[in-house]
Amino acid sequence: MERLDSRVRIVWLASALVGGLIGGALVGAAGRFFFDSGLWVVPVAFVVLAVLGAGYELARYRIWRFAIEDDAVTLERGVLTRVTSVVPFVRVQHVDTQRGPIERLAGLSSVVVYTAGSRGADITIPGLAPERADAIRERLRRLAIESEPGEPEDAV
């Protein structure tokens, strides 16, 4: 199984760092007031939550994997609850690449695989370099076309 692009780690670490800096600024700017009045719990809780959030995002990054197999796309994700999704190519309706504002800033892209199923059956492969996302999209498109069942020869 393949992992996400290493730039995803940088984006997640940067967001954790920003949260820690904001928490540190709160403690530094209002530290004496908070500690004298007993409200020190608020900035400390904020810093603890920022550290826990950064740890969660790093675990999420390490676990997220995908594989393009002979007949299906497999996606594995989840920190507390592990989810493995397998989408057979015969169920693939179309494949898109997406680049939201944060992804554009980080130079990343996502591939979305839409399926012939319920709304929650679609899968997204985030954190890819744009060139890699385009290559994966084209490969999935080609494999989905190849897996379409042909018309029977005796069809009318």
matplotlib code that plots the C-alpha trace (Angstrom):
import matplotlib.pyplot as plt

x = [0.0, 1.2, 1.3, 0.4, 2.9, 5.4, 4.1, 1.0, 3.1, 4.5, 1.0, -0.3, 2.8, 2.5, -1.1, 0.0, 2.8, 0.5, -1.9, 1.0, 2.2, -1.3, -1.5, 2.0, 1.1, -2.0, 0.0, 2.7, 0.4, -2.1, 0.0, 0.1, -3.6, -4.5, -2.2, -3.1, -6.8, -6.8, -7.8, -4.5, -6.5, -7.8, -4.4, -3.0, -6.0, -5.6, -1.9, -2.8, -5.5, -3.1, -0.5, -3.2, -4.5, -1.0, -0.5, -3.8, -3.1, 0.4, -1.2, -3.9, -1.1, 0.9, -2.2, -3.7, -2.8, -4.1, -3.4, -4.5, -4.9, -5.8, -9.5, -10.1, -8.9, -8.2, -8.1, -7.1, -7.6, -8.6, -6.9, -9.3, -11.5, -9.7, -11.7, -10.7, -12.6, -12.4, -14.0, -14.1, -13.4, -16.7, -18.4, -16.4, -18.6, -16.0, -12.7, -11.8, -8.9, -9.5, -7.4, -8.9, -7.4, -5.3, -4.1, -3.2, -1.1, 0.7, 1.1, -1.1, -4.1, -6.7, -8.3, -12.0, -13.4, -17.2, -19.0, -22.3, -23.6, -24.8, -23.5, -21.1, -19.5, -17.2, -13.6, -11.0, -7.2, -5.8, -2.2, -0.9, 1.4, -0.7, 1.3, 0.8, -2.9, -3.3, -1.5, -3.5, -6.8, -5.8, -4.8, -8.1, -10.1, -8.3, -8.8, -12.5, -13.0, -11.2, -13.3, -16.7, -18.5, -18.9, -22.1, -22.9, -22.3, -25.8, -27.5, -30.2]
y = [0.0, 3.5, 6.4, 10.0, 12.6, 13.8, 17.4, 16.4, 15.9, 19.4, 20.9, 19.0, 19.8, 23.5, 23.6, 22.0, 24.5, 27.4, 26.1, 25.7, 29.2, 30.7, 28.8, 30.0, 33.6, 33.4, 32.1, 34.8, 37.7, 37.0, 34.7, 36.8, 37.5, 33.9, 32.5, 35.1, 34.7, 30.9, 31.0, 29.3, 26.2, 27.8, 28.3, 25.1, 23.2, 24.9, 23.9, 20.3, 20.1, 21.5, 18.8, 16.1, 17.4, 17.3, 13.8, 12.7, 14.3, 12.6, 9.2, 9.9, 10.6, 7.5, 5.2, 6.5, 4.2, 3.2, 0.5, 0.1, -3.6, -5.6, -5.3, -2.7, 0.4, -0.2, 2.6, 2.1, 4.9, 5.7, 6.3, 5.0, 3.0, 1.5, 1.4, -0.4, 0.4, -1.7, -0.3, -2.7, -1.0, -2.3, 0.1, 3.2, 5.8, 8.5, 9.8, 13.4, 15.4, 18.2, 21.0, 23.0, 26.3, 24.6, 21.9, 24.5, 26.4, 23.1, 22.1, 19.0, 17.4, 14.7, 12.0, 11.3, 8.0, 8.1, 4.8, 3.3, 3.1, 5.1, 8.6, 7.4, 4.9, 7.5, 7.5, 10.2, 9.8, 13.1, 14.4, 13.7, 15.7, 17.1, 15.2, 12.0, 12.7, 13.1, 9.9, 8.0, 9.5, 8.4, 4.9, 4.5, 5.7, 3.3, 0.4, 1.2, 1.3, -2.0, -3.7, -2.7, -5.9, -6.1, -6.6, -10.3, -11.3, -12.5, -9.4, -7.9]
z = [0.0, -0.8, 1.7, 1.3, 0.0, 2.6, 2.2, 4.0, 7.1, 6.8, 6.5, 9.6, 11.6, 10.6, 11.8, 15.1, 15.4, 14.8, 17.5, 19.9, 19.2, 19.7, 23.0, 24.0, 23.1, 25.3, 28.2, 27.7, 27.2, 29.9, 32.0, 35.2, 35.1, 34.5, 37.2, 39.8, 39.3, 39.0, 35.3, 34.3, 33.4, 30.2, 28.4, 29.8, 28.5, 25.1, 24.9, 25.9, 23.3, 20.6, 21.5, 21.4, 18.1, 16.6, 17.8, 16.3, 13.0, 12.8, 13.6, 11.0, 8.4, 9.3, 9.0, 5.7, 2.8, -0.6, -3.2, -6.8, -7.3, -10.4, -9.9, -7.1, -5.2, -1.5, 1.0, 4.7, 7.2, 10.8, 14.1, 16.7, 14.3, 11.3, 8.1, 5.0, 1.8, -1.3, -4.5, -7.5, -10.8, -12.2, -9.6, -10.5, -12.3, -12.7, -11.2, -10.4, -9.0, -6.6, -5.2, -2.4, -1.1, 1.6, -0.8, -3.4, -0.8, 0.1, -3.5, -3.1, -4.8, -4.1, -6.2, -5.7, -6.9, -7.4, -7.3, -8.4, -4.9, -2.0, -1.4, 1.3, -1.1, -2.8, -1.6, -1.6, -1.8, -0.4, -0.1, -3.5, -5.7, -8.6, -11.2, -9.2, -8.7, -12.5, -13.2, -10.6, -12.0, -15.6, -14.4, -12.5, -15.5, -17.8, -15.4, -14.9, -18.7, -19.1, -16.4, -17.9, -19.0, -22.7, -24.6, -25.2, -28.8, -29.3, -27.9, -30.1]

ax = plt.figure().add_subplot(projection="3d")
ax.plot(x, y, z, "-o")
ax.set_aspect("equal")
plt.show()
